[in-house]
Amino acid sequence: MSLLATIAAGGAIGAAARYGAGQEWPVAGGAFPIPTMAVNVLGCGLIGVLMVLVDELWTGRRLLRPFLGTGVLGGFTTFSTYAVDLQRLFATGHAGTAMAYLVATPVAALLAVWATSRATQRLLARRRP
């Protein structure tokens, strides 16, 4: 039960942050959904940092990964909105924008995870004697 409560609390924080980002940065119909992509890329980059820190530096903290990774960052990233954005772009005749978004978001998200995890590993390696 503590695991579920930890994930739920983190998810509430992450979802509230994502909602706030969407409110502060609205997108006109048919436009490239930069806010959703930015949230997903940022969240994935933070996941890359977190996973390295949890595995190499913050070991033994049982609820940290579920709270921050699954909860906060899982609630913050929004691949369901990505799917809805794609559906709306295709449905309203913006196929070119939809295709660019379809490819750019997962590529940028994966690159963010890779780059931030590698950078974090390198920074930690410099700290070691």
A tleap script that builds the chain and sets N, CA, C and O, in Angstrom:
source leaprc.protein.ff14SB
mol = sequence {
  NMET SER LEU LEU ALA THR ILE ALA ALA GLY
  GLY ALA ILE GLY ALA ALA ALA ARG TYR GLY
  ALA GLY GLN GLU TRP PRO VAL ALA GLY GLY
  ALA PHE PRO ILE PRO THR MET ALA VAL ASN
  VAL LEU GLY CYS GLY LEU ILE GLY VAL LEU
  MET VAL LEU VAL ASP GLU LEU TRP THR GLY
  ARG ARG LEU LEU ARG PRO PHE LEU GLY THR
  GLY VAL LEU GLY GLY PHE THR THR PHE SER
  THR TYR ALA VAL ASP LEU GLN ARG LEU PHE
  ALA THR GLY HIE ALA GLY THR ALA MET ALA
  TYR LEU VAL ALA THR PRO VAL ALA ALA LEU
  LEU ALA VAL TRP ALA THR SER ARG ALA THR
  GLN ARG LEU LEU ALA ARG ARG ARG CPRO
}
set mol.1.N position { 0.814 -1.197 0.000 }
set mol.1.CA position { 0.000 0.000 0.000 }
set mol.1.C position { 0.861 1.266 0.000 }
set mol.1.O position { 0.510 2.256 -0.642 }
set mol.2.N position { 1.992 1.233 0.722 }
set mol.2.CA position { 2.843 2.425 0.744 }
set mol.2.C position { 3.408 2.715 -0.648 }
set mol.2.O position { 3.585 3.878 -1.011 }
set mol.3.N position { 3.689 1.678 -1.424 }
set mol.3.CA position { 4.194 1.867 -2.777 }
set mol.3.C position { 3.148 2.564 -3.646 }
set mol.3.O position { 3.465 3.517 -4.357 }
set mol.4.N position { 1.922 2.097 -3.592 }
set mol.4.CA position { 0.844 2.694 -4.372 }
set mol.4.C position { 0.597 4.146 -3.962 }
set mol.4.O position { 0.399 5.007 -4.820 }
set mol.5.N position { 0.606 4.419 -2.677 }
set mol.5.CA position { 0.414 5.794 -2.190 }
set mol.5.C position { 1.563 6.694 -2.633 }
set mol.5.O position { 1.349 7.858 -2.972 }
set mol.6.N position { 2.771 6.160 -2.630 }
set mol.6.CA position { 3.943 6.924 -3.061 }
set mol.6.C position { 3.832 7.292 -4.533 }
set mol.6.O position { 4.081 8.437 -4.912 }
set mol.7.N position { 3.463 6.330 -5.357 }
set mol.7.CA position { 3.311 6.580 -6.796 }
set mol.7.C position { 2.176 7.574 -7.045 }
set mol.7.O position { 2.311 8.481 -7.866 }
set mol.8.N position { 1.069 7.403 -6.343 }
set mol.8.CA position { -0.080 8.304 -6.523 }
set mol.8.C position { 0.270 9.734 -6.136 }
set mol.8.O position { -0.108 10.675 -6.834 }
set mol.9.N position { 0.983 9.905 -5.040 }
set mol.9.CA position { 1.372 11.254 -4.606 }
set mol.9.C position { 2.298 11.896 -5.640 }
set mol.9.O position { 2.128 13.064 -5.992 }
set mol.10.N position { 3.268 11.136 -6.120 }
set mol.10.CA position { 4.152 11.654 -7.152 }
set mol.10.C position { 3.412 11.957 -8.440 }
set mol.10.O position { 3.671 12.974 -9.084 }
set mol.11.N position { 2.495 11.085 -8.819 }
set mol.11.CA position { 1.709 11.290 -10.028 }
set mol.11.C position { 0.869 12.554 -9.971 }
set mol.11.O position { 0.728 13.260 -10.970 }
set mol.12.N position { 0.312 12.839 -8.800 }
set mol.12.CA position { -0.478 14.064 -8.636 }
set mol.12.C position { 0.393 15.299 -8.844 }
set mol.12.O position { -0.035 16.267 -9.472 }
set mol.13.N position { 1.601 15.261 -8.321 }
set mol.13.CA position { 2.526 16.389 -8.487 }
set mol.13.C position { 2.901 16.554 -9.961 }
set mol.13.O position { 2.854 17.659 -10.502 }
set mol.14.N position { 3.271 15.454 -10.599 }
set mol.14.CA position { 3.671 15.514 -12.005 }
set mol.14.C position { 2.544 15.948 -12.922 }
set mol.14.O position { 2.754 16.755 -13.827 }
set mol.15.N position { 1.344 15.416 -12.696 }
set mol.15.CA position { 0.202 15.783 -13.535 }
set mol.15.C position { -0.172 17.251 -13.349 }
set mol.15.O position { -0.545 17.922 -14.311 }
set mol.16.N position { -0.074 17.751 -12.122 }
set mol.16.CA position { -0.361 19.165 -11.872 }
set mol.16.C position { 0.661 20.053 -12.593 }
set mol.16.O position { 0.302 21.091 -13.148 }
set mol.17.N position { 1.921 19.645 -12.581 }
set mol.17.CA position { 2.954 20.415 -13.291 }
set mol.17.C position { 2.701 20.405 -14.795 }
set mol.17.O position { 2.845 21.431 -15.460 }
set mol.18.N position { 2.326 19.257 -15.324 }
set mol.18.CA position { 2.032 19.156 -16.756 }
set mol.18.C position { 0.830 20.016 -17.118 }
set mol.18.O position { 0.849 20.705 -18.138 }
set mol.19.N position { -0.212 19.984 -16.300 }
set mol.19.CA position { -1.397 20.796 -16.550 }
set mol.19.C position { -1.031 22.279 -16.556 }
set mol.19.O position { -1.478 23.040 -17.414 }
set mol.20.N position { -0.213 22.671 -15.588 }
set mol.20.CA position { 0.221 24.061 -15.521 }
set mol.20.C position { 0.985 24.486 -16.763 }
set mol.20.O position { 0.791 25.591 -17.270 }
set mol.21.N position { 1.854 23.608 -17.251 }
set mol.21.CA position { 2.603 23.913 -18.476 }
set mol.21.C position { 1.659 24.100 -19.659 }
set mol.21.O position { 1.850 25.000 -20.476 }
set mol.22.N position { 0.656 23.260 -19.746 }
set mol.22.CA position { -0.322 23.371 -20.828 }
set mol.22.C position { -1.142 24.647 -20.751 }
set mol.22.O position { -1.486 25.234 -21.777 }
set mol.23.N position { -1.451 25.073 -19.545 }
set mol.23.CA position { -2.207 26.307 -19.366 }
set mol.23.C position { -1.371 27.541 -19.706 }
set mol.23.O position { -1.886 28.521 -20.244 }
set mol.24.N position { -0.100 27.484 -19.393 }
set mol.24.CA position { 0.783 28.623 -19.645 }
set mol.24.C position { 1.219 28.725 -21.098 }
set mol.24.O position { 1.642 29.792 -21.543 }
set mol.25.N position { 1.123 27.632 -21.841 }
set mol.25.CA position { 1.655 27.591 -23.198 }
set mol.25.C position { 0.640 26.918 -24.133 }
set mol.25.O position { 0.881 25.808 -24.607 }
set mol.26.N position { -0.502 27.588 -24.404 }
set mol.26.CA position { -1.530 26.981 -25.262 }
set mol.26.C position { -1.070 26.895 -26.723 }
set mol.26.O position { -0.178 27.626 -27.154 }
set mol.27.N position { -1.696 25.993 -27.463 }
set mol.27.CA position { -1.345 25.772 -28.867 }
set mol.27.C position { -2.576 26.014 -29.726 }
set mol.27.O position { -3.662 25.521 -29.424 }
set mol.28.N position { -2.400 26.764 -30.783 }
set mol.28.CA position { -3.496 26.999 -31.727 }
set mol.28.C position { -3.781 25.724 -32.518 }
set mol.28.O position { -2.877 24.924 -32.758 }
set mol.29.N position { -5.016 25.539 -32.916 }
set mol.29.CA position { -5.406 24.366 -33.695 }
set mol.29.C position { -4.589 24.241 -34.963 }
set mol.29.O position { -4.435 25.214 -35.702 }
set mol.30.N position { -4.072 23.073 -35.221 }
set mol.30.CA position { -3.283 22.813 -36.419 }
set mol.30.C position { -1.806 23.144 -36.284 }
set mol.30.O position { -1.008 22.802 -37.157 }
set mol.31.N position { -1.437 23.809 -35.192 }
set mol.31.CA position { -0.035 24.160 -34.983 }
set mol.31.C position { 0.734 22.968 -34.412 }
set mol.31.O position { 0.150 22.049 -33.838 }
set mol.32.N position { 2.037 23.004 -34.581 }
set mol.32.CA position { 2.884 21.957 -34.013 }
set mol.32.C position { 2.786 22.038 -32.487 }
set mol.32.O position { 3.001 23.110 -31.921 }
set mol.33.N position { 2.467 20.926 -31.806 }
set mol.33.CA position { 2.259 20.929 -30.348 }
set mol.33.C position { 3.579 20.987 -29.558 }
set mol.33.O position { 3.962 20.025 -28.892 }
set mol.34.N position { 4.250 22.117 -29.647 }
set mol.34.CA position { 5.541 22.286 -28.984 }
set mol.34.C position { 5.450 22.061 -27.470 }
set mol.34.O position { 6.336 21.415 -26.911 }
set mol.35.N position { 4.423 22.564 -26.787 }
set mol.35.CA position { 4.391 22.354 -25.328 }
set mol.35.C position { 4.365 20.880 -24.924 }
set mol.35.O position { 5.075 20.480 -24.001 }
set mol.36.N position { 3.564 20.082 -25.600 }
set mol.36.CA position { 3.494 18.657 -25.274 }
set mol.36.C position { 4.829 17.991 -25.566 }
set mol.36.O position { 5.313 17.185 -24.771 }
set mol.37.N position { 5.415 18.321 -26.690 }
set mol.37.CA position { 6.713 17.746 -27.031 }
set mol.37.C position { 7.769 18.178 -26.016 }
set mol.37.O position { 8.584 17.363 -25.585 }
set mol.38.N position { 7.762 19.444 -25.637 }
set mol.38.CA position { 8.748 19.941 -24.672 }
set mol.38.C position { 8.606 19.243 -23.327 }
set mol.38.O position { 9.606 18.874 -22.711 }
set mol.39.N position { 7.382 19.060 -22.870 }
set mol.39.CA position { 7.149 18.357 -21.602 }
set mol.39.C position { 7.659 16.927 -21.691 }
set mol.39.O position { 8.313 16.443 -20.766 }
set mol.40.N position { 7.370 16.254 -22.784 }
set mol.40.CA position { 7.812 14.863 -22.930 }
set mol.40.C position { 9.325 14.745 -23.028 }
set mol.40.O position { 9.913 13.837 -22.441 }
set mol.41.N position { 9.955 15.638 -23.752 }
set mol.41.CA position { 11.414 15.591 -23.885 }
set mol.41.C position { 12.078 15.949 -22.556 }
set mol.41.O position { 13.022 15.281 -22.133 }
set mol.42.N position { 11.592 16.994 -21.903 }
set mol.42.CA position { 12.133 17.365 -20.595 }
set mol.42.C position { 11.961 16.229 -19.590 }
set mol.42.O position { 12.902 15.871 -18.882 }
set mol.43.N position { 10.760 15.668 -19.532 }
set mol.43.CA position { 10.503 14.563 -18.603 }
set mol.43.C position { 11.385 13.364 -18.875 }
set mol.43.O position { 11.891 12.740 -17.942 }
set mol.44.N position { 11.576 13.035 -20.141 }
set mol.44.CA position { 12.437 11.903 -20.486 }
set mol.44.C position { 13.889 12.195 -20.133 }
set mol.44.O position { 14.609 11.310 -19.671 }
set mol.45.N position { 14.314 13.423 -20.347 }
set mol.45.CA position { 15.669 13.794 -19.943 }
set mol.45.C position { 15.854 13.656 -18.441 }
set mol.45.O position { 16.882 13.157 -17.985 }
set mol.46.N position { 14.880 14.089 -17.680 }
set mol.46.CA position { 14.958 13.960 -16.226 }
set mol.46.C position { 14.925 12.493 -15.784 }
set mol.46.O position { 15.557 12.125 -14.793 }
set mol.47.N position { 14.192 11.666 -16.519 }
set mol.47.CA position { 14.187 10.232 -16.225 }
set mol.47.C position { 15.586 9.652 -16.441 }
set mol.47.O position { 16.036 8.815 -15.658 }
set mol.48.N position { 16.272 10.088 -17.493 }
set mol.48.CA position { 17.639 9.625 -17.728 }
set mol.48.C position { 18.564 9.963 -16.565 }
set mol.48.O position { 19.357 9.126 -16.133 }
set mol.49.N position { 18.462 11.181 -16.061 }
set mol.49.CA position { 19.267 11.597 -14.905 }
set mol.49.C position { 18.885 10.771 -13.683 }
set mol.49.O position { 19.750 10.233 -12.992 }
set mol.50.N position { 17.597 10.675 -13.424 }
set mol.50.CA position { 17.109 9.975 -12.235 }
set mol.50.C position { 17.552 8.520 -12.199 }
set mol.50.O position { 18.009 8.046 -11.159 }
set mol.51.N position { 17.429 7.813 -13.295 }
set mol.51.CA position { 17.761 6.391 -13.291 }
set mol.51.C position { 19.238 6.168 -12.968 }
set mol.51.O position { 19.580 5.224 -12.255 }
set mol.52.N position { 20.099 7.014 -13.477 }
set mol.52.CA position { 21.525 6.878 -13.159 }
set mol.52.C position { 21.758 7.188 -11.682 }
set mol.52.O position { 22.468 6.450 -10.999 }
set mol.53.N position { 21.171 8.264 -11.190 }
set mol.53.CA position { 21.373 8.629 -9.787 }
set mol.53.C position { 20.843 7.566 -8.838 }
set mol.53.O position { 21.483 7.248 -7.835 }
set mol.54.N position { 19.681 7.018 -9.150 }
set mol.54.CA position { 19.097 5.978 -8.300 }
set mol.54.C position { 19.944 4.710 -8.333 }
set mol.54.O position { 20.143 4.068 -7.301 }
set mol.55.N position { 20.440 4.349 -9.506 }
set mol.55.CA position { 21.236 3.126 -9.631 }
set mol.55.C position { 22.648 3.253 -9.064 }
set mol.55.O position { 23.194 2.284 -8.537 }
set mol.56.N position { 23.239 4.440 -9.170 }
set mol.56.CA position { 24.642 4.581 -8.804 }
set mol.56.C position { 24.915 5.392 -7.544 }
set mol.56.O position { 25.947 5.201 -6.901 }
set mol.57.N position { 24.015 6.286 -7.185 }
set mol.57.CA position { 24.299 7.181 -6.069 }
set mol.57.C position { 23.318 7.021 -4.912 }
set mol.57.O position { 23.716 6.988 -3.747 }
set mol.58.N position { 22.054 6.925 -5.238 }
set mol.58.CA position { 21.014 6.868 -4.203 }
set mol.58.C position { 20.481 5.446 -4.027 }
set mol.58.O position { 19.268 5.238 -4.008 }
set mol.59.N position { 21.357 4.492 -3.900 }
set mol.59.CA position { 20.936 3.096 -3.749 }
set mol.59.C position { 20.297 2.880 -2.378 }
set mol.59.O position { 20.603 3.588 -1.418 }
set mol.60.N position { 19.427 1.916 -2.306 }
set mol.60.CA position { 18.818 1.554 -1.035 }
set mol.60.C position { 17.635 2.415 -0.620 }
set mol.60.O position { 17.121 2.262 0.488 }
set mol.61.N position { 17.201 3.306 -1.480 }
set mol.61.CA position { 16.027 4.130 -1.171 }
set mol.61.C position { 14.853 3.566 -1.946 }
set mol.61.O position { 14.595 3.950 -3.087 }
set mol.62.N position { 14.163 2.668 -1.317 }
set mol.62.CA position { 13.146 1.841 -1.954 }
set mol.62.C position { 12.044 2.625 -2.659 }
set mol.62.O position { 11.579 2.199 -3.716 }
set mol.63.N position { 11.618 3.742 -2.113 }
set mol.63.CA position { 10.470 4.453 -2.674 }
set mol.63.C position { 10.849 5.646 -3.554 }
set mol.63.O position { 9.971 6.310 -4.104 }
set mol.64.N position { 12.130 5.918 -3.687 }
set mol.64.CA position { 12.548 7.082 -4.470 }
set mol.64.C position { 12.229 6.933 -5.957 }
set mol.64.O position { 11.649 7.835 -6.560 }
set mol.65.N position { 12.603 5.805 -6.545 }
set mol.65.CA position { 12.330 5.580 -7.970 }
set mol.65.C position { 10.825 5.557 -8.250 }
set mol.65.O position { 10.390 6.200 -9.206 }
set mol.66.N position { 10.011 4.846 -7.461 }
set mol.66.CA position { 8.572 4.887 -7.738 }
set mol.66.C position { 7.968 6.285 -7.582 }
set mol.66.O position { 7.101 6.680 -8.361 }
set mol.67.N position { 8.430 7.035 -6.568 }
set mol.67.CA position { 7.876 8.368 -6.355 }
set mol.67.C position { 8.265 9.312 -7.490 }
set mol.67.O position { 7.399 9.935 -8.104 }
set mol.68.N position { 9.563 9.419 -7.769 }
set mol.68.CA position { 10.021 10.365 -8.780 }
set mol.68.C position { 9.855 9.855 -10.204 }
set mol.68.O position { 9.396 10.590 -11.078 }
set mol.69.N position { 10.227 8.597 -10.442 }
set mol.69.CA position { 10.179 8.062 -11.802 }
set mol.69.C position { 8.777 7.749 -12.283 }
set mol.69.O position { 8.284 8.350 -13.237 }
set mol.70.N position { 8.142 6.800 -11.611 }
set mol.70.CA position { 6.799 6.394 -12.021 }
set mol.70.C position { 5.777 7.476 -11.698 }
set mol.70.O position { 4.893 7.769 -12.503 }
set mol.71.N position { 5.908 8.073 -10.505 }
set mol.71.CA position { 4.931 9.058 -10.060 }
set mol.71.C position { 5.106 10.423 -10.707 }
set mol.71.O position { 4.370 10.780 -11.626 }
set mol.72.N position { 6.094 11.193 -10.221 }
set mol.72.CA position { 6.250 12.575 -10.682 }
set mol.72.C position { 6.508 12.641 -12.186 }
set mol.72.O position { 5.777 13.317 -12.910 }
set mol.73.N position { 7.537 11.947 -12.661 }
set mol.73.CA position { 7.881 12.054 -14.084 }
set mol.73.C position { 6.910 11.287 -14.975 }
set mol.73.O position { 6.676 11.680 -16.118 }
set mol.74.N position { 6.344 10.199 -14.462 }
set mol.74.CA position { 5.301 9.505 -15.218 }
set mol.74.C position { 4.044 10.351 -15.353 }
set mol.74.O position { 3.380 10.333 -16.390 }
set mol.75.N position { 3.722 11.092 -14.299 }
set mol.75.CA position { 2.577 11.998 -14.350 }
set mol.75.C position { 2.853 13.245 -15.182 }
set mol.75.O position { 1.943 13.814 -15.785 }
set mol.76.N position { 4.112 13.661 -15.209 }
set mol.76.CA position { 4.489 14.865 -15.950 }
set mol.76.C position { 4.521 14.607 -17.449 }
set mol.76.O position { 3.974 15.393 -18.223 }
set mol.77.N position { 5.157 13.514 -17.869 }
set mol.77.CA position { 5.193 13.209 -19.301 }
set mol.77.C position { 3.796 12.810 -19.740 }
set mol.77.O position { 3.003 12.304 -18.947 }
set mol.78.N position { 3.507 13.041 -21.000 }
set mol.78.CA position { 2.132 12.879 -21.436 }
set mol.78.C position { 2.047 12.313 -22.845 }
set mol.78.O position { 1.691 13.013 -23.792 }
set mol.79.N position { 2.375 11.050 -22.964 }
set mol.79.CA position { 2.288 10.445 -24.279 }
set mol.79.C position { 0.844 10.163 -24.682 }
set mol.79.O position { 0.578 9.899 -25.854 }
set mol.80.N position { -0.089 10.214 -23.742 }
set mol.80.CA position { -1.500 10.120 -24.124 }
set mol.80.C position { -1.923 11.402 -24.835 }
set mol.80.O position { -2.669 11.347 -25.813 }
set mol.81.N position { -1.458 12.546 -24.361 }
set mol.81.CA position { -1.751 13.808 -25.047 }
set mol.81.C position { -1.066 13.838 -26.403 }
set mol.81.O position { -1.617 14.376 -27.363 }
set mol.82.N position { 0.113 13.275 -26.492 }
set mol.82.CA position { 0.818 13.142 -27.772 }
set mol.82.C position { -0.077 12.406 -28.778 }
set mol.82.O position { -0.208 12.835 -29.924 }
set mol.83.N position { -0.686 11.310 -28.349 }
set mol.83.CA position { -1.562 10.533 -29.235 }
set mol.83.C position { -2.799 11.341 -29.634 }
set mol.83.O position { -3.217 11.305 -30.792 }
set mol.84.N position { -3.378 12.061 -28.692 }
set mol.84.CA position { -4.558 12.889 -28.990 }
set mol.84.C position { -4.171 14.028 -29.936 }
set mol.84.O position { -4.908 14.342 -30.871 }
set mol.85.N position { -3.017 14.641 -29.689 }
set mol.85.CA position { -2.534 15.693 -30.596 }
set mol.85.C position { -2.413 15.166 -32.025 }
set mol.85.O position { -2.833 15.822 -32.978 }
set mol.86.N position { -1.834 13.974 -32.158 }
set mol.86.CA position { -1.684 13.376 -33.482 }
set mol.86.C position { -3.039 13.147 -34.143 }
set mol.86.O position { -3.231 13.476 -35.313 }
set mol.87.N position { -3.963 12.589 -33.394 }
set mol.87.CA position { -5.297 12.317 -33.931 }
set mol.87.C position { -5.957 13.612 -34.399 }
set mol.87.O position { -6.545 13.651 -35.480 }
set mol.88.N position { -5.864 14.652 -33.611 }
set mol.88.CA position { -6.478 15.946 -33.976 }
set mol.88.C position { -5.807 16.546 -35.209 }
set mol.88.O position { -6.488 17.069 -36.092 }
set mol.89.N position { -4.486 16.475 -35.275 }
set mol.89.CA position { -3.791 17.020 -36.439 }
set mol.89.C position { -4.193 16.285 -37.717 }
set mol.89.O position { -4.455 16.919 -38.739 }
set mol.90.N position { -4.241 14.969 -37.666 }
set mol.90.CA position { -4.655 14.205 -38.844 }
set mol.90.C position { -6.114 14.494 -39.197 }
set mol.90.O position { -6.446 14.669 -40.369 }
set mol.91.N position { -6.978 14.546 -38.193 }
set mol.91.CA position { -8.411 14.747 -38.417 }
set mol.91.C position { -8.724 16.123 -38.994 }
set mol.91.O position { -9.724 16.289 -39.693 }
set mol.92.N position { -7.884 17.105 -38.708 }
set mol.92.CA position { -8.143 18.460 -39.197 }
set mol.92.C position { -7.333 18.798 -40.449 }
set mol.92.O position { -7.253 19.962 -40.843 }
set mol.93.N position { -6.733 17.785 -41.072 }
set mol.93.CA position { -6.064 17.992 -42.340 }
set mol.93.C position { -4.643 18.529 -42.255 }
set mol.93.O position { -4.138 19.094 -43.225 }
set mol.94.N position { -4.003 18.364 -41.125 }
set mol.94.CA position { -2.631 18.825 -40.945 }
set mol.94.C position { -1.677 17.625 -40.901 }
set mol.94.O position { -0.926 17.435 -39.945 }
set mol.95.N position { -1.736 16.829 -41.966 }
set mol.95.CA position { -0.970 15.579 -42.004 }
set mol.95.C position { 0.536 15.816 -41.960 }
set mol.95.O position { 1.257 15.045 -41.326 }
set mol.96.N position { 1.020 16.850 -42.608 }
set mol.96.CA position { 2.454 17.131 -42.594 }
set mol.96.C position { 2.953 17.456 -41.191 }
set mol.96.O position { 3.993 16.960 -40.759 }
set mol.97.N position { 2.203 18.289 -40.492 }
set mol.97.CA position { 2.552 18.622 -39.112 }
set mol.97.C position { 2.468 17.384 -38.240 }
set mol.97.O position { 3.328 17.152 -37.390 }
set mol.98.N position { 1.424 16.589 -38.456 }
set mol.98.CA position { 1.249 15.360 -37.674 }
set mol.98.C position { 2.412 14.401 -37.887 }
set mol.98.O position { 2.915 13.820 -36.926 }
set mol.99.N position { 2.842 14.230 -39.121 }
set mol.99.CA position { 3.945 13.309 -39.404 }
set mol.99.C position { 5.253 13.810 -38.776 }
set mol.99.O position { 6.024 13.021 -38.231 }
set mol.100.N position { 5.495 15.106 -38.853 }
set mol.100.CA position { 6.705 15.663 -38.235 }
set mol.100.C position { 6.675 15.432 -36.726 }
set mol.100.O position { 7.679 15.041 -36.131 }
set mol.101.N position { 5.535 15.673 -36.124 }
set mol.101.CA position { 5.346 15.484 -34.678 }
set mol.101.C position { 5.452 14.007 -34.301 }
set mol.101.O position { 6.048 13.661 -33.281 }
set mol.102.N position { 4.869 13.142 -35.130 }
set mol.102.CA position { 4.902 11.700 -34.900 }
set mol.102.C position { 6.334 11.190 -34.799 }
set mol.102.O position { 6.634 10.350 -33.950 }
set mol.103.N position { 7.210 11.683 -35.648 }
set mol.103.CA position { 8.601 11.242 -35.671 }
set mol.103.C position { 9.452 12.002 -34.649 }
set mol.103.O position { 10.244 11.399 -33.925 }
set mol.104.N position { 9.288 13.304 -34.595 }
set mol.104.CA position { 10.173 14.139 -33.778 }
set mol.104.C position { 10.050 13.860 -32.281 }
set mol.104.O position { 11.058 13.849 -31.574 }
set mol.105.N position { 8.843 13.639 -31.793 }
set mol.105.CA position { 8.671 13.468 -30.350 }
set mol.105.C position { 9.392 12.236 -29.803 }
set mol.105.O position { 10.197 12.383 -28.884 }
set mol.106.N position { 9.145 11.031 -30.320 }
set mol.106.CA position { 9.857 9.880 -29.744 }
set mol.106.C position { 11.363 9.917 -29.989 }
set mol.106.O position { 12.136 9.463 -29.146 }
set mol.107.N position { 11.785 10.452 -31.131 }
set mol.107.CA position { 13.222 10.547 -31.392 }
set mol.107.C position { 13.868 11.496 -30.382 }
set mol.107.O position { 14.896 11.168 -29.790 }
set mol.108.N position { 13.266 12.666 -30.186 }
set mol.108.CA position { 13.819 13.636 -29.240 }
set mol.108.C position { 13.762 13.105 -27.806 }
set mol.108.O position { 14.685 13.335 -27.024 }
set mol.109.N position { 12.693 12.404 -27.462 }
set mol.109.CA position { 12.564 11.844 -26.111 }
set mol.109.C position { 13.638 10.787 -25.852 }
set mol.109.O position { 14.267 10.788 -24.793 }
set mol.110.N position { 13.846 9.899 -26.801 }
set mol.110.CA position { 14.878 8.873 -26.641 }
set mol.110.C position { 16.275 9.483 -26.596 }
set mol.110.O position { 17.120 9.049 -25.813 }
set mol.111.N position { 16.517 10.475 -27.423 }
set mol.111.CA position { 17.811 11.161 -27.388 }
set mol.111.C position { 18.022 11.866 -26.052 }
set mol.111.O position { 19.137 11.902 -25.531 }
set mol.112.N position { 16.952 12.423 -25.502 }
set mol.112.CA position { 17.059 13.099 -24.203 }
set mol.112.C position { 17.430 12.113 -23.104 }
set mol.112.O position { 18.294 12.405 -22.277 }
set mol.113.N position { 16.791 10.952 -23.086 }
set mol.113.CA position { 17.129 9.929 -22.087 }
set mol.113.C position { 18.589 9.500 -22.250 }
set mol.113.O position { 19.334 9.426 -21.273 }
set mol.114.N position { 18.982 9.224 -23.474 }
set mol.114.CA position { 20.355 8.777 -23.731 }
set mol.114.C position { 21.364 9.844 -23.327 }
set mol.114.O position { 22.326 9.551 -22.616 }
set mol.115.N position { 21.154 11.080 -23.772 }
set mol.115.CA position { 22.124 12.152 -23.516 }
set mol.115.C position { 22.232 12.479 -22.031 }
set mol.115.O position { 23.335 12.647 -21.510 }
set mol.116.N position { 21.109 12.569 -21.356 }
set mol.116.CA position { 21.168 12.924 -19.936 }
set mol.116.C position { 21.705 11.784 -19.083 }
set mol.116.O position { 22.389 12.030 -18.089 }
set mol.117.N position { 21.410 10.548 -19.452 }
set mol.117.CA position { 21.957 9.441 -18.672 }
set mol.117.C position { 23.469 9.348 -18.873 }
set mol.117.O position { 24.207 9.107 -17.917 }
set mol.118.N position { 23.931 9.536 -20.103 }
set mol.118.CA position { 25.379 9.520 -20.375 }
set mol.118.C position { 26.070 10.670 -19.666 }
set mol.118.O position { 27.125 10.474 -19.062 }
set mol.119.N position { 25.504 11.855 -19.725 }
set mol.119.CA position { 26.106 13.020 -19.073 }
set mol.119.C position { 26.156 12.822 -17.559 }
set mol.119.O position { 27.146 13.175 -16.918 }
set mol.120.N position { 25.112 12.268 -16.999 }
set mol.120.CA position { 25.083 12.019 -15.551 }
set mol.120.C position { 26.120 10.970 -15.171 }
set mol.120.O position { 26.803 11.120 -14.158 }
set mol.121.N position { 26.246 9.914 -15.966 }
set mol.121.CA position { 27.269 8.901 -15.709 }
set mol.121.C position { 28.665 9.512 -15.749 }
set mol.121.O position { 29.508 9.195 -14.910 }
set mol.122.N position { 28.906 10.370 -16.705 }
set mol.122.CA position { 30.224 11.017 -16.819 }
set mol.122.C position { 30.503 11.929 -15.633 }
set mol.122.O position { 31.615 11.945 -15.104 }
set mol.123.N position { 29.498 12.685 -15.216 }
set mol.123.CA position { 29.677 13.560 -14.054 }
set mol.123.C position { 29.966 12.757 -12.774 }
set mol.123.O position { 30.810 13.142 -11.964 }
set mol.124.N position { 29.262 11.657 -12.613 }
set mol.124.CA position { 29.504 10.808 -11.444 }
set mol.124.C position { 30.889 10.176 -11.506 }
set mol.124.O position { 31.554 10.032 -10.479 }
set mol.125.N position { 31.320 9.805 -12.689 }
set mol.125.CA position { 32.658 9.194 -12.834 }
set mol.125.C position { 33.749 10.193 -12.452 }
set mol.125.O position { 34.779 9.791 -11.911 }
set mol.126.N position { 33.551 11.457 -12.715 }
set mol.126.CA position { 34.536 12.479 -12.336 }
set mol.126.C position { 34.631 12.645 -10.834 }
set mol.126.O position { 35.681 13.019 -10.310 }
set mol.127.N position { 33.548 12.371 -10.145 }
set mol.127.CA position { 33.522 12.511 -8.690 }
set mol.127.C position { 34.255 11.391 -7.981 }
set mol.127.O position { 34.713 11.548 -6.849 }
set mol.128.N position { 34.360 10.254 -8.661 }
set mol.128.CA position { 35.002 9.083 -8.043 }
set mol.128.C position { 36.510 9.258 -8.054 }
set mol.128.O position { 37.078 9.815 -8.993 }
set mol.129.N position { 37.157 8.770 -6.986 }
set mol.129.CA position { 38.633 8.860 -6.935 }
set mol.129.C position { 39.299 7.944 -7.928 }
set mol.129.O position { 40.527 7.905 -8.006 }
savepdb mol mol.pdb
quit
